[in-house]
Amino acid sequence: LDTFRKLHPNEQEDFLTPTLMILIFIWGSPMFFRATSIIATLVEGHYTQICASGLASVVFDKALRTPAGSVKMEQQKEVDDEE
């Protein structure tokens, strides 16, 4: 402060600006981080839902197109392999 008084003798000292800057830094930075992490989580959940529903529909369509008796049971496979 002494340096400021020597360099600017006719100006008043301003404590409001640095105080507001410190308050914005102390509370603004964590709030910004929290908001961006919430947005990232929401976007991730949205795209996960899209991928999971797409995968489920592909599996369901494949199950509908597969004939009922086309898959051999494990016991039948073992018997066929022994013969």
C-alpha positions, 0 to 999 in steps of 0.5 A, spaced: 500 500 500 505 504 501 508 503 494 501 505 491 500 511 495 507 514 493 505 512 486 498 515 486 498 520 491 491 523 489 487 517 488 483 514 493 485 506 495 480 501 493 479 495 497 472 493 494 475 491 487 480 486 490 475 484 495 470 482 490 475 479 485 478 474 491 470 472 493 469 471 486 475 466 485 474 463 492 466 461 490 466 462 483 471 457 481 468 451 485 461 453 482 464 453 475 467 446 476 461 443 479 457 446 474 461 443 468 462 437 472 454 436 472 453 438 465 459 433 463 455 427 467 448 429 464 451 429 457 455 422 459 448 419 461 444 421 455 449 418 450 449 412 455 442 411 454 442 412 447 448 407 446 444 402 451 437 402 447 441 401 440 444 395 443 438 393 446 434 394 440 439 390 435 439 384 440 432 384 440 431 384 432 437 379 432 432 374 437 426 376 433 430 373 426 433 367 429 429 361 428 426 357 435 430 351 434 436 353 430 441 353 437 443 347 439 443 345 447 449 344 450 448 337 452 446 335 444 453 339 442 456 334 447 453 328 444 454 330 437 461 331 439 462 324 442 459 321 436 
